[in-house]
Amino acid sequence: MIYMTDKDVFEQDDETLSSNPKQPFLTNNRMTKVRIKIIAALFSVALMIVIPFIKAKHLAFNAFYNTTLEDWLFIWDFDAETVPFFLKLPIIYLFVGLGLVYAVVFFTGMLKAQKSPESIDQKSFKKMYGRFDLLVFILHLMALYMVVNAFFFSIATIDGDSMNPTLIDGDNVVMMHMEDDYERYDLIVVKPDVDIEEFYIKRLIGLPGDTVRIELGNVYVNDVLLEEPYLEEDIDTQCPNRQGATLDVCIFTQSEDDYFLLGDNRKPNRSTDSRLLGSFTKKDIYGTVEYRVSPLQSIGKVE
């Protein structure tokens, strides 16, 4: 079976034209292909518009969705209360809008050229067709990027040392969010406060219904000493400070929707986790970190 590219179709049509000059340059085949591509592009655009309404939570790590027009206009210093509404829109809508405008202009021009074949310039049309193909391809890529971010996984960058030695400042990791059946020792991404943009990566220690006890530097879950080989040697887990004093024993009981999280860096004041913030619920959890993608020497599964 032999497949033909758009370029092959153009060249074949050009050969036909040379032998039959009366045949119009804009054949029905070309018009049909353009219609199909526009419909496909509109489908991708519809996906990009709809996904934020059904999966906005996981798009928190999507650069297109979280970059606004205001972020691009860095030469102006807007007062937060006077920023025009349209500048607060995600930058992805600018690409979508420009893409739709170009598609409409291109298709309208094709319809006019089909009615008046003598008015079309083949070289100009080929260039426009090439740009149109590139535009449709970009729209498909953007839609795929949003679908992957919303339903499957996202890339996140580690900021800080609260997960040392497991994760180091600057590491890039893959956050999976296809499932919400979390297990003990999972590395969890949470957002402690909906009003701030900061996300935390911590280790899941206590599951719903568990009782977590920190006693003399050790962690117990349901009265069983927790084995934690991922910690640095000779580092104790401390209870939260209360008025400058460190407690020898502290107990945290989880309800049926509570998850108790700790950072792997148990040095004093290195990790803000459930010892200070309290337990997290499932709605606070954005996914699990399973793989590291950079630096190159550390690529692989994260334990």
N, C-alpha and C positions, 0 to 999 in steps of 0.2 A: 504494500500500500504506500502511495506517495502523497505526502502532505505539502500543501502550497502555502507560502507566506503571503502577506499583503503585497510585498514587493513583487513576488512572482505573478500575482493576479494583475497588478498594474502593468508589468512588462508584457504579459499575455494579451491584456486588453489593448495595449499600445500597438502590438503587432497586428491585432485584428483591425484596429483603426486604420493602420497604414494600408491594409488591403481593402478596407471598406470605409472610405472617408465619411460616408453618410451616417454611419453608426455614431450615436452620441457618446461623448467621453464619460459622462455620468451614467453608467449602466444601472439597470435595476438591481443587479447583484451588489454593486457598491452601495446603493441606497439602502438595501436590506441589511447589509453588514453594519452600516452606521446606525440604523434604527436599533438593531440588537445591542450594539455597544452602548448606546445612550440608555436603553432600558436597564442594562447591567450596571451602568454607572449610577443611575437613579436608585437602584436597589442598594448599592453600597452607601450612597448618601443617606438613604432612609435608615440603614443600620446605624450609621454614625449619629443620627439625630435621636433615635429611639433608645439605644443602649444606655446613655446616661440616666434615663428615667427609670430603668429597671435594674441597673448594676452600677450605680454611681459610687457605691462604697469601694469597690475594687479599682475603679478608675482613679483613685487617689494617687496612684503611681504612674499615671499616663501623662507624659510630657505635653502632648497635644491638648489634652483636656484641661490641664492645670496651668498652662501658660496662656495669659490673656493678652489682648491688644495693648493694654496699659503697660505690661511688662516689656513690650517691644519699643514703646515710645519713651525710652529712658531719658531722652533729651529734655522732656518736659517734667517738671516736678509738680504733679497734681496734688491738691489737697484731697484727702480721703473722702470728704463730703461733697466735693465738686466734680469728681470723676464722672464723665458722661456714661450713661448706661451701656452704650454699645462698646466702650472700651473695656468693660468688665467681662465681655463674652469670651469664651475659650477661643484660642487662635485657630482651632480646627474649623470653626464656622466661617472664618475668612477664606480658607482654602476651599471649603465646600461651595461658598457663594461664588467665588471667582471661577471655579470649575463649572458650575451650572451656567453661568453667564457665557463662558466660552463655548460650551456645548450648544447652547441655544443659538448663539451667533453663527457658529459653524454650520449647524443643521439648516438654519434659515437661508444661509448663503448657498447651500447645496440645492435647496428647493428652487431658489431663483435661477441658479445655473442650469438646473435640469429643464426648466421652462425655456431658457435662452442659452442653448449649448455654445453658440458662437461667442458668448461673452466671457467664457471661462478660460483662464490661463492654466495650462496643465502643470507647469512647474510650481506656480503659486499654490495650486490646489494640493499637490503632493506634499508641500511643506506644511500646509494647514492640516492635512490628514495625518501627517507624522506627529505634529503637536497634539492633535486630538487623541491619537493612540497613546501618547505619553501621559496625557492628562487622565484618561480613563485608567491606565495602569496605576498611576499615583493614587487615585481615589480608591481603587481596590486594595492597594497596600495599606492605606490609612484605615480602611474599614477592617481589614484583617488584623492590624495592630490593635485596634480597639477591642475586637472580639477576643483576641488572645489575652489581653490585659484584664478584661471584664470577667471572663469565664474560666481561664486556665492558669496563667501565671504572670508575674510581674518581676521586674528587676529592681532591687533596692540596694542602696549604698550604706554601709555601716558608718555611723558617726559617733565616735567616742570609744571608751575602753571598758564599758560595763559588761561586755561578754568575753573579755580576755580570759584565758588564752584561746578559746574556741573560735571567736571571730575578732578580727583586728580592725582598728580604725582604717577606713578606706577600702575594705573588702567589698566587692560587689557580689550579691547573692541572689538566688532565684527564690521567689516567694510563691508557693503553690496555694491556690484557693479553690480547688475543684471539690474538696470534701471538707466536712466540719466534724469528722469523727476523730477528735484529738486524743492522743495517748500521752502517758507520763514520759517525760524527757524530751518531748517535741520542742523544737525552737519555734516560738510563737511571736507573731507580729501583732501588737496591740496599739490602740490609740487611747490613752488614759482620759483625755478630755476632748469632747467634740468641738470645743471652741478654739483649740490650738491646732497647729499643723504638724506637730511633732509626733512621730511614731516610735515605739520601743520594741526591741527584739529581746525576749527573755525566754528562759527555759520553764516548761510546764512541770511543776512539782506536785501540786495538789489538785486532784480531780474533784468533780462535784460529790459532796458527801464525805470527803476525806477530812481528817484532822491532822494538821501539820503542827509539829512541835519543834521548836529550836531550843536546844538545851546544851549549855556548855560547849558551844561551837559546832555541835552536830545537828543534823536535820533528821527528824523522825516523821514518818507518815503512817498513821494508824498504829503508833507505838512500835513500828519497825524501823530500824536504822537504815537510812537511805544510802545506797552505794553511789558515790559521785566521782567516777574516775576522770571526769573532764575538768575537775578543779585543780588549781596549782597545789603542790604539796605544802603541808604545814600551814594552811590558811583556814581559819575557823569562820563559821557563819555566825554573825552576831545578830542579836535581837535589835529592834529599833531603839535609838537613844531616847530616853525620856528625861527631859530637863537636865541633860548632860550626863546622865548615868546610864550605863549599859546593863540591861536585865540579863540574868543568868538563864531564865526560862521565859519563853513566850509561846502562846498557843493560838492557832488560827483554825477555826472550824468553818468548813465550806458548806454552803447551802446546795440545793439541787441544781443551781445554775452558776456556781462559782468555780473559778479556776485560780489557783495560787501559783504565781510566777516569781522566779528568782533569776537574777543575773549570775553568770558564771564567775564574774570577778567579785569575790566575797571580801576583798579588802575593805576596810572602813570607808564609808562615804563614796564608794565607787559605783554603786548600782542603785538607782531608784526603782524599786520593784514593789511587790505586794506587802513587804514588811512595812512600808510607809504609805503606799497608795491603797492598800486593801486588795481584796480579790477582784478579778475581772469576770464579766459575764460573756456569753458567747457573742453577743452583738458588738462587744469591744474588740473581738479578734478578727484580723484581716487575712490570716493565712499562716502557713508553716514554712520555715526556711529549711530547705533540704540540700541545696547545692550551692557551691561557690564557683563563680565564673571568672573571677580575677582576684589577686594577681595570678599570673600563669603558673607559678610554682606551687600554688595552693588549689588549683582547679580540682573539683571532685565533690563527692558527697560529704556533707557536714554531719558529724555525729554529736 
